Amino acid sequence: MAKKLTPKPAKKAAKKPAAAAAAKPSDHIESHLVEKRVFKPSRAFAKQAHVPSLDAYRDEWKRSLRSPDKFWAGEAKGLLWRKKWKTVCEWKPPFAKWFSGGRLNVAENCVDRHCAGPDKNKAAIIWEGEPGETRTITYSQLRREVAKFANVLKRNGAKKGDRVLIYMPLIPEAAIAMLACARIGAVHSVVFGGFSSESIKDRALDSGATMIVTADGGYRRGAIVPLKQNVDNALKDGSTGVKRVIVFRRAHNEIHIEEGRDVWWHREMDYVTPDCPPAEQESEDPLFILYTSGSTGKPKGILHTTAGYLLGAQVTTRNVFDLRPDDVYWCTADVGWITGHTYLVYGPLANGATVLMYEGAPNWPEPDRFWRIIAQHGVTILYTAPTAIRAFIKWGNEWPAKHDLSSLRLLGTVGEPINPEAWMWYHQVIGGGRCPIVDTWWQTETGAIMITPLPGATPTKPGTATLPFYGVDAAIVDDAGRELGANEGGKLVVRKPWPSMLRGVWGDPKRYKEQYWTEYSKQGFYFTGDGARRDEDGYFWITGRIDDVLNVAGHRLGTAEVESALVSHEAVAEAAVVGCPDEIKGQGVAAFVTLKGGMKADKDLKEKLRRHVSEMIGPIAKPDQIRFTDALPKTRSGKIMRRLLKQIAAGQTVSGDTTTLEDLNVLARLQAADDE
Ligand code: 7RM
């Protein structure tokens, strides 16, 4: 394995340590002070970076928008093609084709390619299981496993274009199964291991899957998740078209094997050779379907195709995470989410990087598991979610303090707006004040990062994803599609197609058009569903989903803004804000608040918090309701389920789909807790 990086700490993270910077991490940091702070990339970091200055970024970005075909043609040289493309982009709104006429294979790009030279013995995946075992898989070992499992898929009847569900714990075999599908041109649809039988069934039906790859069980907080049993239940009524289930033995829990339908992964692997030439795919052949929630109850299958997706994944991973050959790169997302697809599997492997993969929970057996892993494996890049960061803050600084985190050189966040306090904590306590933070905005639909700092180039400010990536024509527009001025809140759109954009909603072309392309059909803009503003430096501040924007007495108010204000109070660990009906103002503000350990939930504190919000934003943002709770209802990917909170805040009984809820008990407790 390549030796570890021990970057010299930057001399000073910022020129003049304002009150906030000088404060110890445990100290209370005022939001409005933090927001004024700008963190310039240190000279040491910039010197070695792929993109070493803001000017270099701006020049390249302008070039990429002026002649996108030329720009992407240049970038596409970094992929391994079996046949060169004829045209870079054909755009007939809302349908794009990228690299038509080209042929390539994603698995060959992510694996075989790195086996030709010295990288063949480089670690591709360093894995740690929740019980504590570790495995290191080199690129040549990965090639062998992927090729063998591709033969297993074929042996069991999978062909090009067939849909294969993958319902696995976070183990290397999940990535192996994905890459094996890509190797033969089968279309995978990963179903998060935390989802229920019902979700497996829905996805199997909607995608028309004929095969499922799963495991006997997976570990979560010391318990075993009965994955195979969930699959059995999903297939029980025989309504899906699934003919074959391949079962990896992970947890050794007892399972049922349905003769004629189920086979063991390890037995099948004995029947095959490691000879499986990657099958050439057309650029626009489907690579995967990933289901994601929309505004309705039924998740939609977002379709991504071969060349454009891979290119987006490769180019963003290299530049945003400033990948170097000796990095140990850890993305904490599960493969069940888009972040796990693009930044745990396809992006880093396309770049020949070493990826760290951890199976379990961050607080198992104790709240220092992440920091222990970083110290043990010499992790240099950490990519995680704000919700995790806020949990770490709640658990206390003593946990990271136990471990040597000096191998880290870069931090990233994704999934939701990060409140400046969490950003500062991440920067100071985890990054030791020396690591740049990339706050990356993107979506399942965009396939790859769209708005982000480049760590050697872009000065960052806590709470903003900063500037668009190359080739991304992001803008804030009003309802008529007119671009707005500085600090005017509007809708976030993308005005030009990009290689890794979604190609459709599986089996539902109407929903594709209506959801993303109707809002600005005249202009041909992609509508993200997010609200945002750009500040005087052109930085994008994402305020959250449009449906999360409140209108209180005619004033636009981001729920994230109010949450940020609440979290900036020293007593608050986490907050979720939704609108509630208000006779006079139209909409009122309802806040659900979890407190830090030792804080007392009483009327006095409620009043203090109301005042605090009023001081931070303005009297208009003062919460009408505050409910203290010991947990917030979240999806398994950590997103707060506002739909449920809205119902509770409105005094209704909770109805609709709760299958993605992490902990159903939270709901019962919330409903029991009132506003008094
Ligand atoms: C990658 C992912 C997408 C939605 C998106 C936003 C929110 C994601 C950020 C963010 C502010 C960020 N895909 N979002 N990243 N908001 N800053 N850096 O999360 O499809 O699951 O969600 O998440 O609302 O539209 S996703």
Boltz pocket constraint, residues with backbone or C-beta under 6 A from the ligand:
constraints:
  - pocket:
      binder: B
      contacts: [[A, 292], [A, 338], [A, 339], [A, 413], [A, 414], [A, 415], [A, 416], [A, 417], [A, 418], [A, 439], [A, 440], [A, 441], [A, 442], [A, 443], [A, 444], [A, 445], [A, 451], [A, 465], [A, 528], [A, 529], [A, 530], [A, 542], [A, 544], [A, 545]]
      max_distance: 6.0
